[in-house]
Amino acid sequence: MLTIGRTPLPVVGRARMYVCGITPYDTTHLGHARTFVWADVAARVLRHTGVPVEVCRNVTDVDDVLTSAARRAGSPYDSFAAVQQFYFDRDMAALHVHPVTYEPRAHTYVPQVVALARALVELGHAYERDGAVYFRGAGVRERAGLGAEEAARLLAEFGEDPDETGRDDPADVAIWRPSADGEPGWPSPWGDGRPGWHAECAAMALTTYGPALDLHAGGADLRFPHHAYEAAMAEAATGVRPFARAWLHVGVVRVDGAKMAKSAGNLVFTADLLRRHPAGAVRLMLLGHPWADGWDYRPGGLDEAAARLERLHAAAGRPSAPAAGERAAVGALLDDLDVATALAIAEEEGGQAARTVIALLGLG
């Protein structure tokens, strides 16, 4: 049985996994890649236990940041997003990330967001104001254990304006916004508009899987506000808690102590590394620290990962040791995806233990 963050995940039937995907306005950097590689490993380990795994990874192709980037490029937002999605898919294939089962795109799920907003209004969890629909979020902040000042800072960091007129509470967030001329817009009971980010993921996950998930993966920087509000909206609409039985919040990648982000100007693009290094080495570097920990990228880490990958393949070529070695390696991965222990066992035991670890980590 897989355990994630001290949460056991027994599965009867299929495992339902939702992965927060990209907003396709730029090419894939290491911060993106780390999240998706760890999610891929989690799915591989679950499948190794004999559990059928369905993975849903969304595409947030309705977003104000994307719209602005498309406008600067002189391209319609949907065409611009499709081109960026192509580059992302190419990077994922090169990194040996398995194709996902479902890949919903936000612009095709707008009616589901409208249905979610309508339900939340009727249940008293949301309200309409001047063509916008706001979700009542005071309880979300409290449940996340954040003070009002810290919550407001994080909301502002991700594009929410706590001082926006029309909100009853600074913690309230938009499920639906009215669209101005030149912005993507769709009809709704409240006028033409577009969905809010958190509501998009809630609607796509609910439509794909129903009211609950087994495992939700995404970057640790999305824990609040995005994942907190996504889960709160889903739970408020369905009455089913928890929305996700376990969370794989993958630590961020830093450069010189600063989170890798376009706004910081410190991006390291996955495609650039893959042109110079084997995919297995890039994956091994991304898996070289516990999934919940953030870490600092340094170019020398790739050479170290490549050298270890060679040792691992050499170990795989040795005659197989007793099956206990393979069981121990798999057991380490089932215990909160303990890659470090699994790798150490694989190198020492060699043979089938090493071959199994190579397969489960996607290093072949």
C-alpha positions in Angstrom: 0.0 0.0 0.0 1.3 3.4 -0.9 1.7 6.0 1.8 1.9 9.7 1.0 2.8 12.2 3.7 2.0 9.7 6.4 -1.5 9.1 4.8 -2.1 5.5 3.8 -3.8 5.1 0.4 -5.6 1.8 0.2 -7.4 1.6 -3.1 -10.4 -0.5 -4.0 -10.9 -0.5 -7.8 -9.1 2.4 -9.6 -6.9 5.1 -8.2 -8.1 8.6 -9.2 -5.2 11.0 -9.5 -5.5 14.7 -10.4 -2.4 16.7 -11.3 -2.4 20.5 -11.5 -1.1 21.2 -15.0 0.4 24.2 -16.7 -0.9 27.5 -17.7 0.5 27.3 -21.3 2.1 30.7 -21.8 5.8 29.7 -21.7 8.0 26.7 -22.2 8.5 24.1 -19.4 11.1 25.0 -16.7 12.5 22.7 -14.1 10.0 23.8 -11.5 7.2 22.4 -13.7 9.2 19.3 -14.6 9.9 18.4 -11.0 6.2 18.3 -10.2 5.2 16.2 -13.2 8.1 13.8 -12.8 7.2 13.1 -9.1 3.5 12.7 -10.1 4.6 10.2 -12.8 6.6 8.2 -10.2 3.7 8.1 -7.8 1.5 6.7 -10.6 4.1 4.2 -11.6 4.5 3.0 -8.0 0.7 2.6 -7.6 0.5 0.6 -10.8 3.3 -1.7 -9.6 1.0 -2.7 -6.8 -1.6 -3.9 -9.3 -3.9 -0.9 -9.0 -5.3 0.6 -12.2 -4.4 4.3 -12.1 -6.2 7.1 -13.9 -4.3 10.4 -14.1 -6.1 13.6 -15.0 -3.7 16.6 -15.7 -5.5 19.8 -16.6 -4.5 22.6 -18.9 -5.3 26.1 -17.6 -5.8 27.8 -21.0 -8.2 30.5 -19.6 -6.1 32.7 -17.5 -5.4 36.5 -17.5 -1.6 35.9 -17.5 -2.0 33.7 -20.6 -4.3 36.3 -22.3 -1.7 39.0 -21.7 1.1 36.9 -23.1 -0.9 36.0 -26.2 -1.8 39.7 -26.7 1.9 40.6 -26.5 2.7 37.9 -29.1 -0.1 39.2 -31.4 -1.9 35.8 -31.2 -5.4 34.6 -30.2 -5.2 33.2 -26.7 -6.4 29.7 -27.8 -3.9 29.5 -30.6 -1.1 30.7 -28.4 -2.0 28.2 -25.7 -2.1 25.3 -28.2 1.5 26.1 -29.4 2.8 26.2 -25.9 1.0 23.0 -25.1 2.8 21.3 -28.0 6.2 22.3 -26.5 5.1 21.1 -23.1 3.9 17.7 -24.4 7.2 17.3 -26.2 9.2 18.0 -23.0 7.1 15.5 -21.1 7.6 12.8 -23.7 11.3 13.4 -23.7 11.3 13.1 -19.9 9.6 9.7 -20.1 6.5 11.1 -18.3 3.7 8.6 -19.2 0.8 10.1 -21.2 -2.1 10.9 -18.9 -5.6 9.4 -19.1 -7.5 12.7 -19.2 -6.2 16.2 -20.1 -9.1 18.6 -19.8 -8.6 22.1 -21.1 -10.3 24.9 -19.1 -11.9 26.6 -22.2 -13.9 23.5 -22.9 -15.2 23.3 -19.3 -16.7 26.7 -18.9 -20.3 25.3 -18.7 -19.2 23.1 -15.8 -17.8 26.2 -14.0 -21.1 28.0 -14.6 -22.9 25.0 -13.1 -20.5 25.0 -10.1 -21.0 28.7 -9.5 -24.8 28.4 -9.7 -24.8 25.5 -7.2 -22.6 27.4 -4.8 -24.8 30.5 -5.0 -27.9 28.4 -4.4 -26.3 26.7 -1.4 -25.3 30.0 0.1 -21.5 29.5 -0.3 -21.2 32.2 -3.0 -22.9 35.4 -4.0 -23.3 37.5 -7.2 -22.2 41.1 -7.4 -22.1 43.3 -10.5 -21.7 40.3 -12.9 -19.1 38.5 -10.8 -19.7 35.5 -8.5 -17.6 35.3 -5.3 -16.9 32.3 -3.2 -17.1 32.9 0.6 -13.5 32.2 1.6 -13.1 33.2 5.3 -13.3 29.6 6.4 -10.7 28.5 3.8 -8.1 30.8 5.4 -8.9 29.5 8.8 -8.7 25.9 7.7 -5.3 26.5 6.2 -4.1 27.9 9.5 -3.2 31.3 8.1 -3.6 34.7 9.5 -5.5 37.3 7.6 -2.3 39.2 6.6 -0.5 36.2 5.3 -3.5 34.9 3.4 -4.0 38.4 1.8 -0.3 38.4 0.8 -0.6 35.0 -0.8 -3.9 35.8 -2.5 -2.3 39.0 -4.0 0.7 37.0 -5.1 -1.5 34.8 -7.2 -3.5 37.6 -8.8 -6.4 38.1 -6.3 -7.0 41.7 -5.2 -8.3 41.6 -1.6 -9.3 45.3 -1.9 -11.4 44.7 -5.0 -14.8 46.4 -4.6 -17.8 44.1 -4.4 -16.3 41.5 -2.1 -18.0 40.9 1.3 -14.7 39.7 2.7 -11.0 40.1 1.6 -10.8 36.2 1.6 -13.6 35.8 -1.0 -12.4 34.8 -4.4 -14.0 35.0 -7.9 -15.6 31.9 -9.3 -16.7 34.0 -12.3 -15.6 37.4 -13.5 -17.1 39.7 -16.1 -15.0 40.1 -19.3 -14.1 43.4 -20.8 -13.7 43.9 -24.5 -10.8 41.9 -25.9 -10.8 39.4 -23.0 -12.1 35.8 -23.5 -15.8 35.6 -22.5 -18.7 33.2 -22.4 -22.4 33.6 -21.6 -23.6 33.0 -18.1 -26.6 33.8 -15.9 -24.6 36.8 -14.7 -23.6 38.1 -18.1 -20.6 37.4 -20.3 -17.5 36.5 -18.4 -14.8 34.0 -17.7 -14.1 31.5 -14.9 -11.8 32.0 -12.0 -8.7 29.8 -11.7 -9.6 27.8 -8.6 -13.1 27.1 -9.9 -11.6 25.8 -13.2 -9.7 23.1 -11.5 -12.6 22.2 -9.2 -15.0 21.9 -12.1 -12.5 19.8 -14.2 -11.7 17.5 -11.3 -15.4 17.0 -10.4 -16.4 16.4 -13.9 -13.7 13.8 -14.5 -13.9 11.9 -11.2 -17.0 12.9 -9.3 -16.9 14.3 -5.7 -13.6 12.9 -4.5 -10.0 12.0 -5.5 -7.5 9.6 -4.1 -4.4 11.7 -4.8 -4.0 15.3 -5.8 -0.5 16.4 -7.0 0.8 19.9 -7.6 3.5 22.4 -6.7 3.9 23.2 -3.0 3.6 26.9 -3.9 0.0 26.2 -4.9 -1.1 24.8 -1.5 -2.6 28.2 -0.7 -4.6 29.7 -2.2 -5.1 27.5 -5.2 -5.5 24.0 -3.8 -7.2 25.2 -0.6 -9.9 27.1 -2.6 -10.3 24.4 -5.2 -10.9 21.8 -2.5 -13.2 24.1 -0.5 -15.4 24.8 -3.6 -15.7 21.2 -4.5 -16.6 20.2 -0.9 -19.1 23.0 -0.5 -20.8 22.0 -3.7 -20.9 18.2 -3.1 -20.9 17.9 0.7 -18.2 15.3 0.4 -15.0 15.6 2.5 -12.2 15.3 2.0 -12.0 16.3 -1.7 -8.6 14.6 -1.9 -7.5 11.8 0.4 -3.9 12.7 0.1 -1.8 15.5 -1.4 1.5 15.4 -3.2 2.7 18.9 -2.8 6.1 18.9 -4.6 8.7 21.3 -3.3 9.7 24.2 -5.5 13.0 24.5 -7.4 15.2 27.5 -6.5 18.1 29.3 -8.1 20.4 31.0 -5.6 17.7 30.7 -3.0 14.9 32.3 -5.1 12.0 30.3 -6.4 12.3 29.6 -10.1 9.7 31.8 -11.8 9.4 33.9 -14.9 8.9 37.0 -12.8 12.2 36.3 -11.1 14.0 35.9 -14.5 15.8 32.8 -13.3 14.2 30.1 -15.4 16.1 27.0 -16.4 14.3 25.3 -19.3 13.9 21.6 -19.4 14.4 21.4 -23.2 17.8 23.1 -22.9 19.0 20.5 -20.4 17.6 17.6 -22.4 19.6 18.7 -25.4 22.8 18.2 -23.4 22.0 15.4 -21.0 20.2 12.1 -21.0 16.6 12.2 -19.9 17.4 9.7 -17.2 20.0 12.0 -15.7 17.6 15.0 -15.7 14.9 12.8 -14.0 17.3 11.5 -11.5 18.4 15.0 -10.6 14.8 16.1 -10.1 14.2 13.0 -7.9 17.4 13.6 -5.9 15.7 15.3 -3.0 12.5 14.2 -1.0 9.4 15.2 -2.9 8.2 17.7 -0.3 11.5 19.5 0.0 12.4 22.5 -2.1 16.0 22.5 -3.4 18.5 24.7 -5.2 19.4 23.9 -8.8 23.1 23.9 -9.7 24.5 22.7 -13.0 26.9 20.3 -11.3 24.0 18.3 -10.0 23.3 17.0 -13.5 26.8 15.6 -13.8 26.4 13.9 -10.5 23.1 12.4 -11.5 24.5 11.2 -14.8 27.4 9.4 -12.9 24.9 7.8 -10.5 22.7 6.7 -13.4 25.7 4.9 -15.0 26.3 3.1 -11.6 22.7 2.2 -11.4 22.7 0.7 -14.9 25.9 -1.2 -14.2 24.3 -2.6 -11.0 21.3 -3.7 -13.1 23.5 -5.8 -15.2 24.8 -7.9 -12.3 23.2 -11.2 -11.5 20.1 -10.9 -9.3 20.5 -11.1 -5.6 17.7 -12.7 -3.5 14.3 -11.3 -4.0 14.4 -9.7 -0.6 16.4 -6.8 -2.2 13.8 -6.0 -4.7 11.0 -6.2 -2.1 13.0 -3.8 0.1 13.5 -1.3 -2.7 9.8 -1.4 -3.7 8.9 -1.1 0.0 10.9 2.1 0.2 9.1 3.6 -2.7 5.7 2.6 -1.1 6.8 4.4 2.1 6.2 8.0 1.0 8.1 7.6 -2.2 11.5 7.2 -0.5 13.6 7.4 -3.6 16.9 7.8 -1.8 16.6 4.5 0.1 15.3 2.7 -3.0 18.3 3.9 -5.0 20.8 2.9 -2.3 19.3 -0.6 -2.1 19.3 -0.9 -5.9 23.0 0.0 -6.2 23.9 -2.4 -3.4 21.8 -5.3 -4.4 21.9 -4.9 -8.2 20.2 -7.3 -10.6 16.4 -7.3 -10.5 16.3 -4.8 -7.6 18.1 -2.2 -9.7 16.1 -3.0 -12.8 12.8 -2.6 -10.9 13.9 0.7 -9.4 15.0 2.0 -12.9 11.6 1.2 -14.3 9.6 2.7 -11.4 11.6 5.9 -11.5 11.4 6.1 -15.3 15.2 6.2 -15.7 15.5 3.6 -18.5 
